[in-house]
């Protein structure tokens, strides 16, 4: 299994990398969450180093520049957005 590493963290959001592809996840209360799904129905897993693969869909791993833009947008909009993620 490829190793996932945290590249950056801000508030509850993390930019993670796996095999040169990047994704954004959210970490709260000992769980991590993917960004897709309705509030309360997003994929989640216990917050462990290998858990990002369980919550990030295969198509949600992107080139670094695209993932960084998304990470910066989410962190700029702050915690209020975290409760309403699309």
Helices and strands as residue ranges (DSSP letters): E 4-10, E 13-18, E 21-28, E 31-33, E 44-46, H 52-55, G 58-60, H 64-77, H 79-82
